[in-house]
Amino acid sequence: MTEEAHVAIDCIKKFLKQSNMSKFLIVNINNVEDYMNIKSSLDIELSTIKLSNFCCEYDDMPDIEKFVKCCRETDKSSLVLGVSQYLKLKNKESFEMWTQVLLSSMNTLAKVIMIYFDCENKLKEILDRDVRFKNQNQIILVKGDRLENATLNLVNSQITNKKNGNVINGIKNYLDQCEEECIVKLPVSTRHYNYDYSEAGVNIRKISDSFQLLNLFKEIPGEITSDLGTEDNWKYLYENMHEYCLKDLLIREFGNMDNIDLLFYNWSKWDDNIKWLYFIALKLSEIKNKYLDYVVKKSLKNTDFIRNLYFSILDFSYEDDEFESLYNQRKNLIEVIGNDSCINEFCSIVNMKAEDRIYYLTNITSLERECIFSWLSELDYIDDNSRAIISKVYPELESYMMEYNIGIEPYNDYFKKYKLQKLNNKIYNGFIDVVYENAKRRDYNLFLKTRNEVFEKIDKRGSKIYFVDSLGVEYMGYIGKICTEMGLSIDVSFTTANLPTTTFSNKDFLEGFWDITNDIKDLDDIKHEGKGDYNYEFSKLPLHIHEELNIIKEIFRKIKAELSKPDVKKVIVVSDHGASRLVVLYGNKITYPTETNGTQGGRCCKYVEGMEVPLYATIENDQCILASYDRFKTPGAPRVETHGGATLEELIVPVIVVKNEKEIIRANLVEDVITVSYKIKAVLKIFVTKKFEKIKVKLNNNEYESTEFDGRYYTVPIYDIIKLGEYEGEVYANEQYIDKIKFNVIKPTSNEKDYGI
């Protein structure tokens, strides 16, 4: 105990012995050590009156008048605590007024000693103004080292809860701790937070939000600002940090932060708090994903983050060298998020880029796909450049546009143009003439066998049959691509269906095999029902194609699973008929009268003896069947696509025998740097892991056939490739996609030029 404390205690004891002194004594102490020593010495022989006991509830201010009355009327000599800490919350006038009230008070029954803390200067002013208190020795100023001015942190009670051990809840508890320990280091949570403390006798800092509160206890990196989270975010962090620092908490939640961007795929599994923590983790990390890194640095608020993920791609020109990489990174990120509200806004804003908008769209959401189809419909023609763009933004459509060799060149050209027109949402000049020509010639009867004939000759032992309603030839390029990706081999026969091309007329060949047949109507349902935006009456765009391709992909996934069963050696995929979108686009009803209304969307009608038969029609099975794009009158129009007629897309159907590919076929370039000049023509030399008679390479929508074969090395001339740069191509064999290849075209070196090689 300090000498000053001993002196003070002696003075207090003298006061206690004065029989003629009934006024209160105030003892001011300047430091905690003296406070605790003096308090503990007097606790033994004096009762204690604590101001905190005059607070009704935990966050009520004390009833000061009731307190003063108690001090005046107590019959036990008492040590009074907490007064100065309370009065220092008030302004100077209130401090002086209540201190003078106490000094003027009397108790004839007992001695009352008030302990003040760190109020020396204010008490000196009172002594200087009123010599009575000085003459009566009512104020003892204990000499001793004074503390530096401490700051009391007051916290808005709305941002804390009572269970939080890092704060003192309420004024009552604050005063109680002051009474016991002299000073308080923890912040005080109170509903009195909004009072005017500008003239208080203690430094008061108001903590208005959880971010400020968090900073009192934890070291928060400077790059983390309050704008990066909401009040709820910071409150969550404050309540969950416990003994951790921020970085330790993030490591505990996400693990090693060196590859923090790779955890983004968990986004949909996280609740809002973990998503926000992840955003904070990104802010403190080196991010390898360049697009994500750009977005995180751009996001000055957490509410900006998701929006910026969608919109920041618009900051870049599609002609930038890194655009494709950034585009793909963004696509992978937003596919995980799936925020429809952002997509709606994005699709509205991206239209400002006019014809260039296509470079920024993806195939992830229905609204973006609609924008892509809208862009396609604005084109006069889908050329190679358009296809190159589509291959990046909507690769499934490029796979759909892939050609598949039917074995009849005019038919290959027909289906190539048919698919382009279906996507382009228009009929090209001259194509109707081709349809008419096919309707007149009907040479498919010479070139192709019937489906029933081909199906009959297939060995059904160890087989399953997938009967896919409306699976036409148009999908074969897509089917070939996905089968290669799934490790399936296919053997395709192109056949003709029965006329009319209705399901009723085209299921007889399955008699006796229904027990091993899976009847799939999903594709046909899409074409007929026209749900939502697929209905041509509501939207002229071919939005249904996406669903068609999804259905087909799911069918072949099931086939892959089917082939994993030990008793299934192959799956035979057959169909009743195809369907025509262009008939719907053409929209031409035959105007001359018929004896009966058309059926199947107007593609055929019952033949009545003596009826006028249209020029491009055929009579089979008591039906008058149109081979043109016209329609007979019907009660309603087809909603999406139609069938029943005799156009090639309705009539020609594939018979596909699917097996598991036992080996994965790969194609590799012997050299991936190709030199070209006016003397040196570009040639690819490709090694393929399986032997084929020929291979083809598809580059920029042009096809190049191999000319030489040596073991498993194929030589493919690409003489018209003269532009320098990087190329990406696809290798095909037997009309089936095999693998991708990449190579660079460069100029010859100076030595090569000198020698003319």
matplotlib code that plots the C-alpha trace (Angstrom):
import matplotlib.pyplot as plt

x = [0.0, 1.3, 2.1, -0.6, -3.2, -2.0, -2.4, -5.9, -7.0, -5.8, -7.7, -10.9, -10.5, -10.2, -13.4, -15.2, -14.2, -15.5, -18.7, -19.6, -19.3, -22.6, -21.9, -20.7, -17.0, -15.7, -12.4, -11.0, -8.5, -6.4, -5.3, -6.7, -4.1, -5.0, -8.7, -8.6, -6.4, -8.5, -11.7, -10.6, -9.3, -12.7, -14.9, -14.1, -15.5, -18.0, -21.2, -21.3, -23.9, -23.6, -25.2, -25.8, -28.4, -30.6, -31.0, -34.3, -33.4, -30.0, -30.0, -31.8, -30.1, -29.9, -32.6, -30.3, -32.8, -33.6, -29.9, -29.3, -32.2, -30.7, -27.4, -29.0, -31.1, -28.7, -28.0, -24.7, -21.5, -21.1, -18.7, -20.5, -19.3, -20.1, -21.1, -18.3, -18.4, -22.1, -21.7, -18.9, -21.4, -23.1, -22.0, -20.0, -23.0, -24.7, -21.5, -21.1, -24.7, -25.0, -21.6, -22.6, -25.9, -24.0, -21.5, -24.4, -26.2, -26.2, -26.6, -26.9, -27.1, -23.9, -20.9, -21.1, -17.9, -18.1, -15.3, -14.7, -12.3, -10.1, -12.1, -9.3, -9.5, -13.3, -13.3, -10.5, -12.8, -15.6, -13.2, -12.0, -15.6, -16.9, -14.4, -17.0, -16.2, -12.5, -12.8, -14.8, -12.3, -15.2, -13.0, -9.8, -7.7, -5.4, -2.2, -1.0, -0.1, -3.1, -4.0, -4.0, -7.5, -9.3, -12.0, -15.4, -16.9, -20.6, -22.3, -25.7, -27.6, -29.4, -26.1, -25.3, -27.0, -27.0, -25.1, -22.1, -19.2, -17.1, -19.4, -21.0, -24.7, -26.4, -25.7, -26.4, -23.8, -21.4, -21.7, -21.4, -18.1, -16.9, -17.7, -15.9, -12.9, -12.8, -12.5, -14.1, -12.2, -14.9, -17.4, -20.8, -24.0, -26.8, -30.1, -28.8, -26.3, -28.0, -27.7, -25.6, -22.3, -20.4, -19.8, -19.3, -16.4, -15.0, -13.9, -16.8, -16.6, -19.9, -19.8, -22.6, -22.2, -20.7, -17.8, -16.6, -17.2, -15.3, -12.3, -12.2, -11.3, -9.7, -7.1, -8.9, -6.6, -6.7, -8.1, -11.2, -13.6, -17.1, -18.6, -17.6, -20.4, -23.8, -24.6, -25.8, -22.6, -20.3, -22.5, -22.2, -18.4, -18.2, -20.3, -18.3, -14.7, -14.2, -10.4, -9.5, -8.1, -9.9, -7.4, -7.4, -11.2, -11.2, -8.6, -10.7, -13.7, -12.2, -8.8, -5.7, -6.4, -3.8, -6.4, -9.4, -11.0, -11.4, -13.9, -16.4, -18.2, -19.6, -21.4, -24.9, -24.3, -23.4, -25.8, -25.6, -23.1, -20.6, -21.0, -20.1, -17.2, -16.0, -16.1, -14.0, -11.6, -11.3, -10.5, -7.5, -6.2, -4.2, -6.8, -5.6, -8.8, -8.3, -12.0, -12.8, -9.8, -11.0, -14.5, -13.3, -11.0, -13.8, -16.4, -16.1, -19.3, -20.4, -23.7, -21.7, -20.0, -22.7, -23.8, -20.2, -19.7, -22.4, -21.7, -17.9, -17.4, -18.9, -15.8, -13.8, -13.8, -14.5, -11.4, -9.1, -6.5, -7.7, -11.5, -12.2, -10.4, -12.3, -15.6, -15.2, -14.1, -17.2, -19.5, -18.2, -18.8, -22.3, -23.4, -22.7, -24.7, -27.8, -29.2, -32.2, -32.6, -29.0, -29.6, -32.7, -30.9, -27.8, -29.8, -31.4, -28.0, -26.1, -28.5, -26.7, -23.8, -26.2, -24.8, -21.8, -23.9, -23.6, -20.0, -21.2, -24.1, -24.0, -26.3, -26.7, -30.1, -33.3, -33.3, -29.8, -30.6, -33.6, -31.2, -28.9, -31.8, -33.0, -29.5, -29.5, -32.9, -31.5, -28.9, -29.5, -27.7, -25.7, -22.2, -18.9, -18.1, -21.5, -21.0, -17.5, -19.2, -22.0, -19.4, -18.1, -21.3, -23.7, -21.6, -24.7, -26.0, -22.8, -22.9, -26.5, -25.3, -22.6, -23.0, -23.4, -22.9, -26.1, -24.3, -26.3, -24.7, -27.8, -29.4, -26.3, -26.7, -30.4, -30.1, -27.2, -29.4, -32.5, -30.7, -29.3, -32.8, -34.3, -31.8, -31.9, -35.7, -36.2, -36.4, -33.7, -34.3, -34.4, -34.9, -38.6, -37.6, -35.4, -38.3, -40.5, -37.8, -37.5, -41.3, -41.4, -38.4, -38.8, -35.5, -35.1, -37.0, -34.0, -31.3, -32.6, -34.0, -37.1, -36.7, -38.7, -36.4, -33.2, -34.6, -35.8, -32.2, -30.6, -29.8, -31.9, -30.1, -28.7, -30.4, -32.6, -34.7, -35.2, -38.1, -37.7, -40.8, -39.9, -36.1, -35.2, -31.9, -31.3, -29.9, -27.3, -24.4, -25.3, -25.7, -22.4, -20.7, -22.2, -21.7, -18.0, -17.9, -19.7, -17.5, -20.2, -19.8, -22.6, -23.5, -26.1, -28.4, -30.5, -33.9, -37.4, -40.5, -44.0, -46.3, -48.0, -45.3, -47.5, -46.8, -49.9, -48.4, -44.9, -45.0, -45.8, -42.2, -41.9, -44.6, -43.1, -40.4, -42.3, -41.0, -37.5, -38.6, -38.4, -41.1, -39.9, -42.4, -40.6, -39.2, -42.5, -44.3, -42.1, -42.9, -46.7, -47.5, -45.6, -45.4, -44.8, -42.5, -42.1, -45.5, -45.2, -48.2, -46.4, -42.8, -41.5, -38.0, -37.0, -36.5, -37.5, -34.2, -32.5, -35.0, -34.8, -31.0, -31.3, -33.8, -31.6, -28.5, -30.5, -31.6, -28.1, -27.0, -29.6, -28.4, -24.8, -26.2, -28.2, -25.0, -23.3, -25.7, -24.1, -27.0, -27.2, -24.7, -26.2, -29.1, -31.0, -32.4, -35.3, -38.0, -41.4, -40.7, -39.0, -40.7, -40.5, -40.1, -39.9, -43.5, -44.5, -42.3, -43.6, -47.2, -48.9, -52.3, -53.6, -56.5, -58.5, -61.3, -60.8, -63.4, -62.0, -60.0, -56.3, -54.8, -51.4, -51.1, -52.4, -49.7, -52.1, -55.8, -58.1, -58.1, -61.5, -62.0, -62.2, -60.7, -58.3, -54.8, -52.1, -49.2, -46.7, -48.6, -48.7, -51.5, -50.6, -52.6, -55.8, -54.1, -53.3, -49.8, -48.0, -44.3, -44.1, -44.2, -47.9, -50.6, -54.2, -56.7, -57.1, -59.0, -55.7, -52.1, -49.1, -47.6, -43.9, -43.2, -45.3, -45.1, -47.3, -46.0, -43.3, -40.5, -37.1, -37.0, -40.3, -39.6, -35.9, -35.2, -32.0, -31.6, -28.8, -27.0, -25.2, -22.4, -19.9, -16.6, -14.1, -11.2, -10.9, -9.9, -7.4, -6.0, -2.6, -0.7, 2.8, 3.8, 1.6, 3.6, 2.9, 5.0, 3.4, 4.5, 3.8, 5.9, 5.1, 1.5, 0.0, -0.3, -1.3, 0.1, -2.1, -1.7, -5.0, -5.1, -7.6, -7.3, -9.8, -9.9, -10.0, -10.3, -11.6, -10.5, -13.0, -11.5, -13.5, -16.5, -14.5, -13.8, -10.4, -10.0, -6.9, -5.1, -2.5, -2.3, 0.8, 0.1, -1.9, -0.5, -2.9, -1.8, -4.4, -3.7, -5.1, -3.7, -6.1, -4.9, -2.5, -3.4, -0.9, -2.2, -3.6, -6.2, -8.5, -10.0, -12.0, -11.1, -13.8, -13.9, -16.9, -18.8, -18.2, -16.3, -13.0, -10.9, -9.8, -6.5, -4.7, -1.9, -0.1, 0.6, 3.8, 6.1, 9.2, 12.5, 15.0, 17.1, 14.0, 13.3, 16.8, 16.7, 13.1, 12.0]
y = [0.0, 3.4, 6.1, 8.3, 5.5, 5.1, 8.8, 8.8, 5.9, 7.7, 10.8, 8.7, 7.1, 10.5, 11.5, 8.4, 9.4, 13.0, 13.1, 16.6, 15.9, 14.8, 15.9, 13.6, 13.1, 12.8, 11.0, 11.3, 8.6, 9.0, 5.4, 1.9, 0.5, 3.1, 2.7, -1.1, -0.8, 1.9, 0.2, -3.2, -1.5, 0.2, -2.7, -4.5, -1.9, 0.0, -1.0, -0.4, 1.6, 1.0, 3.4, 0.5, -0.9, 2.1, 1.1, -0.8, -2.8, -3.8, -0.8, 1.8, 5.0, 5.1, 6.9, 9.5, 11.1, 7.8, 7.1, 10.5, 9.9, 6.5, 8.0, 10.6, 8.1, 5.1, 4.2, 2.4, 4.2, 3.5, 3.5, 4.8, 3.6, 4.4, 8.0, 9.7, 7.1, 7.9, 11.7, 11.7, 10.5, 13.9, 17.4, 19.6, 21.4, 18.1, 16.9, 20.0, 20.2, 16.6, 16.8, 19.9, 18.2, 15.4, 17.7, 19.6, 16.5, 15.4, 12.2, 12.4, 8.6, 7.5, 8.6, 8.6, 8.4, 8.9, 7.4, 9.4, 8.3, 10.6, 13.8, 15.9, 18.9, 19.2, 18.8, 21.5, 23.9, 23.2, 23.8, 27.0, 28.3, 27.2, 27.6, 25.9, 22.5, 23.2, 24.5, 21.5, 19.1, 17.5, 16.7, 14.6, 14.6, 11.5, 12.3, 9.7, 9.0, 9.7, 7.4, 8.5, 9.6, 6.3, 6.0, 4.5, 2.7, 2.9, 0.4, 0.7, -2.1, -3.1, -4.6, -6.8, -9.5, -10.2, -13.4, -11.8, -11.9, -9.2, -6.4, -5.1, -5.1, -2.1, 0.9, -1.0, -3.6, -0.9, 0.9, -2.4, -3.2, 0.3, 0.0, -3.3, -2.7, 1.1, 1.2, -0.7, -1.7, -3.6, -1.6, -1.0, -1.9, 0.4, 1.8, 5.2, 5.1, 8.1, 10.5, 13.6, 12.9, 15.7, 17.4, 14.3, 14.1, 11.0, 10.4, 8.5, 6.8, 5.7, 2.3, 2.5, -0.8, -4.3, -3.5, -0.8, -3.2, -5.9, -3.6, -3.0, -6.7, -8.0, -6.7, -6.3, -5.9, -2.5, -3.6, -4.8, -1.8, -1.6, -1.2, -4.8, -6.1, -5.3, -4.8, -8.4, -9.7, -7.9, -9.0, -12.6, -12.3, -10.6, -13.3, -16.1, -15.0, -16.1, -16.5, -16.4, -13.6, -13.0, -14.9, -17.9, -17.9, -17.9, -20.7, -22.7, -22.3, -22.7, -24.4, -23.3, -20.0, -20.4, -21.9, -20.1, -19.5, -23.2, -23.4, -21.2, -24.4, -24.8, -21.5, -23.0, -25.1, -22.2, -20.0, -16.3, -15.8, -18.3, -16.8, -13.4, -14.9, -16.3, -12.9, -11.5, -14.4, -13.5, -9.9, -11.2, -13.7, -13.9, -15.1, -17.2, -16.9, -13.7, -12.8, -13.5, -11.5, -8.5, -8.7, -9.0, -5.9, -4.0, -4.8, -2.1, -3.4, -6.9, -6.1, -5.3, -8.7, -10.9, -8.1, -7.5, -11.2, -10.9, -7.5, -7.0, -9.0, -5.9, -4.0, -5.9, -5.9, -9.2, -8.5, -8.5, -11.3, -12.6, -12.2, -15.8, -16.9, -14.3, -15.2, -18.9, -18.2, -16.0, -18.6, -21.2, -18.8, -17.6, -21.2, -22.0, -18.9, -18.9, -15.4, -14.8, -11.1, -10.3, -12.2, -10.2, -6.9, -8.2, -9.2, -5.8, -4.0, -6.2, -5.2, -1.9, -3.6, -4.3, -7.0, -7.4, -8.6, -12.2, -12.4, -11.7, -14.1, -17.7, -20.7, -21.1, -19.4, -19.5, -15.7, -15.7, -18.5, -16.5, -13.5, -15.9, -17.2, -13.6, -12.7, -15.7, -14.7, -11.2, -12.7, -13.0, -16.2, -18.3, -18.2, -19.7, -16.7, -16.9, -20.6, -19.9, -17.5, -19.9, -22.7, -20.6, -19.1, -22.1, -25.2, -27.5, -25.6, -26.0, -29.7, -29.7, -28.0, -30.6, -32.5, -36.3, -38.1, -39.8, -41.2, -39.1, -35.8, -33.8, -35.0, -34.0, -30.5, -30.5, -31.3, -28.9, -26.1, -27.4, -27.1, -23.6, -22.4, -23.9, -21.9, -18.9, -18.9, -18.2, -20.1, -19.3, -18.2, -21.2, -23.8, -24.2, -25.2, -27.9, -29.2, -29.2, -31.0, -33.7, -34.0, -34.7, -37.1, -39.0, -40.7, -41.7, -44.8, -45.7, -44.7, -45.8, -48.9, -48.8, -48.7, -51.9, -53.7, -52.6, -53.2, -56.7, -57.8, -56.6, -59.3, -58.5, -61.0, -59.2, -55.9, -53.2, -51.1, -47.4, -46.1, -42.3, -40.6, -37.9, -38.6, -37.4, -37.3, -33.6, -34.7, -37.1, -34.6, -33.9, -37.6, -38.4, -35.8, -36.8, -40.5, -39.9, -37.9, -40.7, -43.4, -44.9, -46.3, -46.1, -47.8, -45.7, -46.7, -44.1, -45.3, -44.2, -44.3, -45.4, -42.8, -40.9, -40.1, -40.6, -42.6, -44.8, -45.8, -46.4, -48.7, -52.0, -53.1, -53.3, -56.0, -58.8, -56.6, -54.4, -56.3, -55.1, -51.6, -48.3, -46.0, -42.4, -39.6, -36.6, -35.3, -35.6, -34.0, -30.9, -30.6, -31.0, -29.4, -26.1, -25.4, -21.7, -19.8, -22.8, -22.2, -20.6, -18.5, -16.7, -16.8, -17.2, -18.1, -21.8, -21.8, -25.5, -26.7, -26.4, -28.8, -31.1, -31.5, -32.0, -34.7, -36.5, -36.2, -37.6, -40.5, -41.5, -41.1, -43.7, -45.9, -45.6, -46.9, -49.6, -50.9, -51.3, -54.2, -57.5, -58.8, -55.8, -55.9, -53.2, -50.7, -50.2, -46.7, -46.4, -43.8, -43.6, -40.4, -37.0, -33.6, -30.3, -26.8, -25.2, -26.2, -24.1, -21.2, -21.4, -21.1, -21.7, -23.4, -24.9, -22.7, -25.0, -27.0, -30.6, -33.1, -33.5, -31.4, -32.1, -34.0, -34.0, -30.2, -30.2, -32.5, -35.1, -35.7, -38.6, -39.4, -39.3, -40.8, -38.0, -35.3, -32.9, -34.0, -31.2, -31.3, -32.2, -34.8, -38.6, -41.1, -43.9, -45.8, -43.9, -40.6, -37.7, -36.7, -33.4, -33.6, -29.7, -27.2, -26.5, -27.5, -28.5, -26.5, -27.7, -26.5, -25.2, -24.5, -26.6, -25.2, -26.0, -28.5, -30.9, -34.3, -36.6, -35.3, -36.6, -34.0, -35.5, -34.3, -36.0, -39.1, -40.1, -41.7, -43.2, -46.7, -46.5, -49.5, -48.3, -50.1, -49.2, -48.2, -50.5, -48.2, -44.4, -43.1, -40.3, -38.2, -36.4, -34.1, -35.3, -31.6, -28.8, -26.0, -25.8, -23.7, -22.1, -19.8, -19.3, -22.4, -24.4, -25.7, -26.6, -30.3, -32.0, -35.4, -37.0, -40.2, -41.9, -44.7, -46.7, -47.7, -46.2, -46.2, -42.4, -39.5, -36.0, -32.7, -29.9, -26.4, -23.2, -25.2, -26.6, -30.3, -31.8, -35.5, -37.6, -38.5, -41.0, -43.5, -45.1, -47.4, -45.1, -41.9, -39.9, -37.1, -34.3, -31.5, -28.1, -26.1, -23.2, -22.4, -19.5, -17.1, -17.2, -17.9, -20.6, -23.1, -25.6, -28.4, -31.6, -35.0, -37.4, -41.0, -42.8, -39.5, -39.8, -37.1, -38.5, -35.7, -32.1, -30.9, -27.5, -26.2, -22.9, -21.7, -19.7, -18.2, -20.1, -19.0, -17.0, -20.1, -22.0, -19.0, -19.0, -22.6, -22.4, -25.1]
z = [0.0, -0.9, 1.7, 0.2, 0.8, 4.4, 5.0, 3.5, 5.6, 8.8, 7.8, 7.2, 10.6, 12.3, 10.5, 11.8, 15.3, 15.1, 17.1, 16.0, 12.3, 10.6, 7.0, 4.3, 3.5, -0.1, -0.7, -4.2, -5.3, -8.5, -9.3, -9.2, -6.7, -4.0, -4.7, -4.2, -1.0, 0.6, -0.3, 1.1, 4.3, 5.0, 3.9, 7.1, 9.5, 7.3, 5.5, 1.8, -0.2, -3.9, -6.3, -8.8, -6.4, -7.1, -10.8, -11.1, -14.2, -15.7, -18.1, -16.0, -14.7, -10.9, -8.9, -7.5, -5.2, -3.6, -3.3, -1.5, 0.8, 1.8, 2.5, 4.8, 6.7, 7.1, 10.7, 9.8, 9.0, 5.3, 2.4, -0.7, -4.1, -7.8, -7.4, -9.4, -12.2, -12.7, -12.4, -14.9, -17.5, -16.9, -17.8, -15.6, -14.1, -13.1, -11.6, -9.5, -8.5, -7.2, -5.6, -3.7, -2.7, -1.2, 0.6, 2.0, 3.2, 6.8, 8.6, 12.4, 12.9, 11.0, 9.1, 5.3, 3.2, -0.6, -2.7, -5.9, -8.5, -10.7, -10.0, -8.4, -10.7, -10.5, -6.7, -6.4, -8.3, -5.8, -2.9, -4.4, -4.8, -1.5, 1.4, 3.8, 2.4, 2.7, 6.3, 7.3, 5.7, 3.7, 0.7, 0.9, -2.2, -2.0, -3.7, -6.2, -9.8, -12.1, -14.9, -18.5, -19.6, -20.3, -22.9, -22.1, -25.1, -25.2, -27.5, -29.0, -27.2, -30.5, -31.9, -28.9, -26.9, -23.2, -23.5, -25.0, -22.5, -24.3, -23.3, -20.1, -20.5, -19.1, -16.8, -13.6, -14.5, -15.5, -12.2, -10.3, -12.0, -11.4, -7.7, -7.4, -9.7, -10.0, -13.8, -16.7, -19.8, -21.6, -23.7, -22.2, -24.1, -23.3, -24.6, -23.4, -26.2, -28.0, -25.1, -25.5, -23.8, -25.4, -22.1, -20.0, -17.6, -19.2, -22.8, -24.4, -27.8, -29.2, -31.0, -33.5, -35.3, -35.0, -37.2, -34.7, -31.9, -33.6, -34.0, -30.2, -29.6, -32.8, -35.2, -38.5, -41.6, -43.1, -46.4, -44.7, -44.3, -42.9, -46.3, -47.1, -44.9, -43.5, -39.8, -39.7, -41.3, -38.8, -35.9, -37.0, -37.2, -33.9, -32.2, -33.8, -33.7, -30.0, -29.5, -33.2, -35.2, -38.5, -40.7, -38.3, -38.4, -42.2, -42.3, -39.8, -42.1, -45.5, -44.9, -46.8, -48.5, -51.2, -53.5, -52.0, -55.5, -56.0, -53.2, -55.1, -56.3, -52.7, -53.0, -53.3, -50.2, -48.0, -46.0, -46.3, -43.5, -44.9, -48.4, -46.9, -45.0, -48.2, -49.8, -47.0, -47.4, -51.1, -50.1, -48.1, -50.6, -53.8, -56.3, -59.2, -61.2, -63.0, -63.5, -59.9, -58.8, -60.9, -59.5, -55.9, -56.3, -58.0, -55.3, -52.6, -50.9, -50.3, -52.0, -55.2, -55.3, -57.0, -59.3, -60.3, -61.0, -63.7, -65.0, -64.9, -68.2, -69.9, -68.8, -71.4, -75.1, -76.8, -78.9, -75.9, -75.9, -72.5, -73.1, -73.9, -70.7, -68.6, -70.3, -69.5, -65.9, -65.4, -67.0, -64.5, -61.6, -62.5, -63.2, -59.6, -58.3, -60.5, -59.6, -61.8, -60.8, -62.0, -65.2, -66.0, -65.5, -67.4, -70.4, -70.5, -70.3, -72.6, -75.4, -75.4, -77.2, -80.2, -82.5, -80.3, -77.4, -78.4, -77.2, -73.6, -73.4, -72.1, -72.5, -68.7, -68.2, -70.3, -70.6, -72.0, -74.4, -75.6, -76.2, -78.2, -80.3, -80.8, -82.1, -84.4, -85.8, -86.7, -88.9, -92.6, -92.6, -90.1, -91.6, -90.4, -88.3, -86.6, -85.9, -84.5, -82.0, -81.2, -80.5, -77.6, -76.2, -76.8, -77.7, -77.7, -80.7, -82.5, -81.8, -83.1, -86.3, -86.9, -90.1, -90.1, -93.3, -94.5, -97.5, -100.0, -100.6, -101.5, -98.3, -96.3, -97.7, -97.1, -93.4, -93.0, -94.3, -92.5, -89.1, -89.9, -90.8, -87.7, -85.6, -87.9, -87.6, -91.2, -94.5, -97.0, -100.6, -102.8, -100.1, -100.8, -104.3, -102.9, -100.8, -103.9, -105.9, -103.2, -103.1, -106.8, -107.0, -103.8, -104.5, -100.9, -102.0, -104.1, -101.7, -98.3, -96.8, -94.7, -90.9, -90.5, -92.9, -91.1, -87.7, -88.6, -89.5, -86.2, -83.8, -80.7, -78.3, -75.3, -76.4, -75.0, -77.4, -76.8, -78.9, -79.0, -80.4, -83.0, -83.1, -86.6, -88.5, -87.6, -84.2, -85.4, -85.3, -81.7, -80.8, -82.4, -80.3, -76.9, -77.5, -78.0, -74.8, -73.0, -74.3, -76.5, -80.0, -82.5, -85.7, -87.6, -90.4, -92.1, -93.0, -94.0, -91.9, -93.0, -94.5, -93.0, -90.5, -87.5, -84.4, -85.2, -88.6, -87.3, -84.2, -85.9, -86.2, -82.4, -82.1, -80.1, -78.6, -76.2, -73.2, -73.9, -75.2, -73.3, -74.9, -74.6, -75.5, -74.0, -77.3, -79.1, -76.2, -76.5, -80.2, -79.7, -76.3, -76.7, -73.0, -72.0, -74.3, -76.6, -78.1, -81.5, -80.8, -78.0, -79.2, -82.7, -81.5, -81.5, -77.7, -77.5, -79.1, -75.7, -74.1, -77.1, -76.7, -73.0, -73.5, -76.0, -73.7, -70.8, -73.0, -73.9, -70.2, -69.4, -72.3, -70.9, -67.5, -69.3, -71.0, -67.6, -66.8, -67.5, -69.6, -71.9, -74.8, -76.9, -77.1, -80.3, -80.6, -83.0, -83.8, -85.4, -87.4, -87.4, -87.3, -89.1, -87.6, -91.0, -91.9, -88.8, -89.9, -93.5, -92.2, -95.5, -95.6, -98.7, -99.8, -102.2, -100.6, -99.4, -98.4, -94.9, -92.4, -92.0, -89.2, -87.6, -87.8, -91.3, -92.8, -94.0, -94.4, -95.1, -98.8, -100.4, -103.8, -106.4, -104.2, -105.7, -104.8, -104.3, -106.7, -103.9, -102.2, -102.1, -101.3, -99.0, -96.4, -97.3, -96.5, -98.7, -97.4, -98.1, -99.1, -99.3, -96.4, -96.9, -94.5, -94.9, -93.0, -89.4, -86.3, -84.8, -85.8, -84.7, -81.5, -82.0, -84.7, -86.7, -88.5, -90.5, -93.9, -96.3, -96.1, -95.5, -91.9, -91.1, -93.1, -92.6, -89.2, -87.8, -86.4, -83.9, -82.4, -79.3, -77.5, -74.9, -76.4, -74.9, -75.6, -75.4, -78.9, -78.9, -81.8, -81.4, -83.7, -84.5, -84.7, -83.3, -85.0, -88.7, -91.0, -94.1, -96.9, -100.6, -101.2, -98.1, -97.9, -94.5, -93.7, -90.5, -89.5, -86.9, -84.8, -83.9, -81.3, -83.4, -87.0, -89.4, -93.2, -93.2, -90.8, -91.3, -89.6, -89.1, -89.0, -89.1, -90.3, -93.3, -93.6, -94.6, -95.4, -94.8, -98.0, -96.7, -94.0, -92.5, -89.6, -87.4, -88.8, -91.1, -93.4, -93.7, -96.3, -95.2, -98.1, -97.8, -94.2, -94.6, -91.8, -89.0, -85.5, -83.2, -84.6, -82.9, -84.8, -84.4, -85.6, -86.9, -88.1, -89.5, -89.0, -85.2, -83.2, -81.9, -80.3, -80.4, -81.8, -81.4, -83.5, -84.4, -87.9, -88.2, -90.9, -91.9, -90.4, -92.5, -93.2, -94.5, -96.8, -98.1, -99.1, -100.3, -97.9]

ax = plt.figure().add_subplot(projection="3d")
ax.plot(x, y, z, "-o")
ax.set_aspect("equal")
plt.show()
